[in-house]
Amino acid sequence: MDDGNQGDAGAALETVPDSLPPPSGDAIRIRNLSKRFGETVALNGLNLAVPRGSFFGFLGPNGAGKTTTIHILTGVFEADSGQVEVLDMPVPNKADLIKQWIGVVPDDSVLFDRLRGLEFLEFVGRIYGLDSRTAMDRGRELMELFELDVNTNALIAGYSKGMRKRLSLASALIHRPQLFLLDEPFEGVDPVGARLMKDILMRQVERGATVFLTSHVLEVVERLCDRVAIIANGSILAEGSMAEMRSGQETLEDLFVRLVGGDKETPRLDWL
């Protein structure tokens, strides 16, 4: 996609540079992060480092603290204690500046249903400081890239879940961020669409961006990620390269099940 020129867009964020620094150091640093919701402990002294330029898988059972972590990284939630840095900038102090450099696909994508796909992408591009023509040009290219241009007059309200996920990822790409925070991005996406999205994300890592991915599909994580962390009950149980995590005879699934306590024998029902 052409980079184009960037300019003011009303209430848009400051202009986002196109260039990326060398993929060195950490894109995310988390130290002793804690978060409670009433009596529920969501994060319990979480420590994590995500190297720049990595495709990082963040795994855990339901309720482990994955989405809460992403919400804190994006400034949606504020931590009770601990330190968080995203691209060497502290959270939440530099939250507005950080938003210029990240692309987010939340678990439950909130889109503007009364807009068409291209209109939504142009709107997002303008919010990130792209001028109108650049936002429109990139939006058209993204609609074609994600194969959403078959019916350009269709409202987002009529999109399937998989199409909404594609559009959400397209909107996360439009300003060429340094860091992608993706919460179950392939959920509800058909195999062809998922393959397309994976290829696009791999190209982002190749250009030096960082992808931080949550997924319950361990086969996807094994295929894409070069590093993995497993979280349960708000704490990291294991973290390392994919080769380290799959050492010995254990698969990633074997390790995951063993660590999160899911290796119990499945009970039998007499009638089933």
Disulfide bonds with the S-S distance in Angstrom:
none
